[in-house]
Amino acid sequence: MADANGRPEGCAVVTGAARGIGAATARALAADGWAVGVNYRSDAESAEKLVADIDAAGGTAVPIAGDICETDGLEGVFAAMEAEHGPVLVLVNNAGIRADGLAPQLDDEAWARVVDTNLSAAFRATRRALRPMLRARFGRIVNVASVVGPRANAGQANYAAAKAGLIGMTRTVAVEVARRGITVNAVAPGFVETRFTEDVNGDALGEIPARRAGTPDEVAACVRFLTSDAASYVTGTTLTVDGGLSA
């Protein structure tokens, strides 16, 4: 059964959506008519405020607590949305963490935690989302990677490995499901003004040709395009959003 826009009936989930790029993405998808699951791990106040803002703007959103690194947490996110809004047909894997340090000082726990959150959890969420997407013969998956994946940044071996792996996973899954009407893409932000980057040295702005940081809304606009009908023939690619940093 299709909705008013001619799409199969379903909903969207954005992981790590309480603030920053995730919150901006949730707003953008809600503006496109999707009921959006606003996943968060601990910042309930920000998630609930975001949901209230989306509802006030005429959209539909649901705050869903859950640690996507845990099997039960991930399943709970999908089950909560499916119970009220049908299958999850749009998934944005945005949740991410940093634990920076030069390689000689980077311990196993910091490596494992970053890789598990930024890469392994995104794979498990993708695998879970593909079941209803394959049945519907429609789906949009967007992975929030980083320019640090293909571009070296000292002190972030774990983060770079996870984001490079996310880009590789994006390309591989895309070719596996393309014939079923499902697209899988990534966006690779550069320096974006969020709480996630507030401790990054401001001198980094001098390396950006645009001479400024990006905004969460600018990244969300790219995610919105990749989930839209206009991007139905775009799959397996990474859209870089970095003000020319990696040019």
C-alpha positions as CSV (number, residue, x, y, z in Angstrom):
1,M,0.0,0.0,0.0
2,A,1.4,3.4,-0.9
3,D,1.1,6.7,0.9
4,A,0.1,10.1,-0.6
5,N,3.5,10.5,-2.1
6,G,3.3,7.2,-4.0
7,R,5.8,5.5,-1.6
8,P,5.2,2.3,0.3
9,E,3.8,3.0,3.7
10,G,6.5,3.0,6.3
11,C,8.7,5.2,8.5
12,A,12.2,6.4,9.1
13,V,14.8,5.9,11.9
14,V,17.7,8.1,12.6
15,T,20.3,6.8,15.1
16,G,22.0,9.2,17.4
17,A,19.4,11.8,16.5
18,A,19.1,13.9,19.7
19,R,21.3,16.7,18.4
20,G,23.7,17.8,15.7
21,I,23.5,16.2,12.3
22,G,21.1,13.5,13.5
23,A,18.6,16.1,14.8
24,A,18.8,18.1,11.6
25,T,18.3,15.0,9.6
26,A,15.2,14.0,11.6
27,R,13.7,17.4,10.9
28,A,14.4,17.1,7.2
29,L,12.9,13.6,6.9
30,A,9.8,14.7,8.9
31,A,9.4,17.7,6.5
32,D,9.3,15.1,3.7
33,G,6.4,13.3,5.3
34,W,8.2,10.5,7.1
35,A,7.3,9.5,10.6
36,V,10.7,9.6,12.2
37,G,12.1,7.6,15.1
38,V,14.5,9.8,17.0
39,N,16.9,7.4,18.5
40,Y,19.1,8.4,21.4
41,R,21.2,6.7,24.1
42,S,21.2,9.1,27.0
43,D,20.1,12.7,26.1
44,A,16.4,12.3,26.6
45,E,15.9,16.0,27.1
46,S,17.3,17.0,23.7
47,A,15.4,14.1,21.9
48,E,12.1,15.1,23.5
49,K,12.6,18.8,22.6
50,L,13.4,17.8,19.0
51,V,10.2,15.7,18.8
52,A,8.2,18.5,20.2
53,D,9.6,20.9,17.6
54,I,8.9,18.4,14.7
55,D,5.3,17.9,16.0
56,A,4.8,21.7,16.2
57,A,5.9,22.0,12.6
58,G,3.3,19.5,11.5
59,G,5.5,16.5,11.3
60,T,5.5,13.2,13.2
61,A,8.4,12.0,15.4
62,V,8.9,9.5,18.2
63,P,11.7,9.6,20.8
64,I,13.2,6.1,21.2
65,A,15.8,5.4,23.8
66,G,18.2,2.6,23.0
67,D,21.8,1.7,22.8
68,I,22.2,0.5,19.2
69,C,25.4,-1.3,20.2
70,E,23.3,-3.7,22.2
71,T,21.1,-6.3,20.4
72,D,18.1,-5.7,22.6
73,G,18.5,-1.9,22.2
74,L,18.7,-2.1,18.5
75,E,15.7,-4.4,18.1
76,G,13.7,-2.2,20.5
77,V,14.3,0.9,18.2
78,F,12.9,-0.9,15.2
79,A,10.0,-2.7,17.1
80,A,8.9,0.6,18.6
81,M,8.5,2.2,15.2
82,E,7.1,-0.8,13.4
83,A,4.3,-1.2,16.0
84,E,2.9,2.3,15.3
85,H,4.1,3.3,11.9
86,G,4.8,0.2,9.8
87,P,8.1,-1.0,8.4
88,V,11.3,1.1,8.6
89,L,12.0,2.1,5.0
90,V,14.5,4.8,5.6
91,L,17.5,4.3,7.9
92,V,20.1,6.9,8.6
93,N,23.1,5.4,10.5
94,N,24.3,8.6,12.2
95,A,25.3,7.5,15.8
96,G,29.0,7.9,16.3
97,I,31.6,8.5,19.0
98,R,35.2,9.6,19.2
99,A,38.0,8.4,21.5
100,D,41.1,10.1,20.0
101,G,44.7,9.3,20.7
102,L,47.9,8.6,18.8
103,A,48.3,5.0,17.8
104,P,51.0,4.1,20.4
105,Q,48.7,5.2,23.2
106,L,45.4,4.0,21.8
107,D,44.2,1.1,24.0
108,D,42.1,-1.8,23.0
109,E,39.0,-0.5,24.7
110,A,39.1,2.8,22.9
111,W,39.6,1.0,19.6
112,A,36.8,-1.5,20.1
113,R,34.3,1.1,21.4
114,V,34.7,3.4,18.4
115,V,34.7,0.6,15.8
116,D,31.7,-1.1,17.4
117,T,29.6,2.1,17.6
118,N,30.6,3.7,14.3
119,L,30.8,0.6,12.1
120,S,29.5,-2.6,13.6
121,A,26.3,-1.1,15.0
122,A,25.7,0.5,11.6
123,F,26.0,-2.9,10.0
124,R,23.7,-4.6,12.4
125,A,21.1,-1.8,11.9
126,T,21.4,-2.1,8.2
127,R,21.0,-5.8,8.3
128,R,17.9,-5.4,10.4
129,A,16.4,-2.7,8.2
130,L,16.9,-4.7,5.0
131,R,14.3,-7.3,5.9
132,P,11.2,-5.1,5.5
133,M,12.9,-3.1,2.7
134,L,13.4,-6.3,0.6
135,R,9.8,-7.2,1.2
136,A,8.6,-3.7,0.2
137,R,11.0,-3.5,-2.7
138,F,11.8,-0.1,-1.5
139,G,14.4,1.3,0.9
140,R,16.8,4.2,1.6
141,I,19.9,3.7,3.8
142,V,22.3,6.6,4.4
143,N,25.4,6.1,6.4
144,V,27.0,9.2,8.0
145,A,30.7,8.6,7.4
146,S,33.5,11.2,7.5
147,V,36.2,12.7,5.4
148,V,38.5,11.2,8.0
149,G,37.8,7.8,6.4
150,P,39.7,8.5,3.2
151,R,41.8,11.4,4.5
152,A,44.4,10.9,7.3
153,N,43.9,12.8,10.5
154,A,46.5,12.1,13.2
155,G,45.1,10.8,16.5
156,Q,42.1,9.1,15.0
157,A,43.2,5.7,13.8
158,N,40.1,4.0,15.3
159,Y,37.7,6.6,14.0
160,A,39.3,6.6,10.5
161,A,39.2,2.8,10.3
162,A,35.5,2.8,11.3
163,K,34.5,5.5,8.8
164,A,36.6,4.0,6.0
165,G,34.9,0.6,6.8
166,L,31.5,2.3,6.7
167,I,32.2,3.6,3.2
168,G,33.3,0.2,2.0
169,M,30.2,-1.4,3.6
170,T,28.0,1.2,1.9
171,R,29.3,0.3,-1.6
172,T,29.1,-3.5,-1.0
173,V,25.6,-3.6,0.4
174,A,24.5,-1.2,-2.3
175,V,25.3,-3.6,-5.1
176,E,23.7,-6.5,-3.2
177,V,20.3,-4.9,-3.0
178,A,20.1,-2.5,-6.0
179,R,17.8,-4.7,-8.0
180,R,15.2,-4.6,-5.2
181,G,14.6,-0.9,-5.3
182,I,16.9,-0.2,-2.3
183,T,19.6,2.5,-2.4
184,V,22.5,2.6,0.0
185,N,24.7,5.7,0.1
186,A,26.9,7.6,2.5
187,V,27.6,11.2,3.3
188,A,31.1,12.2,4.4
189,P,31.0,15.5,6.4
190,G,34.1,17.5,7.1
191,F,34.4,20.0,10.0
192,V,30.8,20.6,11.1
193,E,29.8,22.8,14.0
194,T,28.3,20.4,16.5
195,R,29.0,19.4,20.1
196,F,30.9,16.4,18.6
197,T,33.5,18.8,17.2
198,E,33.6,21.6,19.8
199,D,36.9,20.4,21.2
200,V,38.6,20.3,17.8
201,N,41.3,22.9,17.2
202,G,39.8,26.0,15.5
203,D,43.0,26.3,13.4
204,A,41.6,23.5,11.3
205,L,39.3,26.0,9.6
206,G,42.3,27.5,7.9
207,E,42.7,24.3,5.9
208,I,39.2,24.5,4.5
209,P,38.9,26.2,1.2
210,A,35.5,27.6,2.1
211,R,37.1,29.1,5.2
212,R,34.2,28.1,7.5
213,A,32.7,25.1,9.2
214,G,29.7,23.4,7.8
215,T,26.3,23.3,9.6
216,P,24.2,20.2,10.5
217,D,21.5,21.5,8.2
218,E,23.9,21.4,5.2
219,V,24.7,17.8,5.9
220,A,21.0,17.0,6.5
221,A,20.1,18.5,3.1
222,C,22.4,16.0,1.4
223,V,20.9,13.1,3.4
224,R,17.4,14.3,2.5
225,F,18.3,14.3,-1.2
226,L,19.7,10.7,-1.0
227,T,16.5,9.5,0.6
228,S,14.3,11.2,-2.0
229,D,12.8,9.9,-5.2
230,A,15.1,12.3,-7.0
231,A,18.0,10.1,-6.0
232,S,16.4,6.7,-6.9
233,Y,19.3,6.0,-9.4
234,V,22.0,7.0,-7.0
235,T,23.4,4.2,-5.0
236,G,26.8,3.0,-3.7
237,T,28.3,6.4,-3.6
238,T,29.6,8.8,-1.0
239,L,28.6,12.5,-1.1
240,T,31.4,14.6,0.5
241,V,30.2,17.6,2.4
242,D,33.4,19.4,3.5
243,G,33.7,22.9,2.0
244,G,36.4,21.6,-0.4
245,L,38.7,20.1,2.3
246,S,39.3,16.9,0.4
247,A,39.3,18.4,-3.1
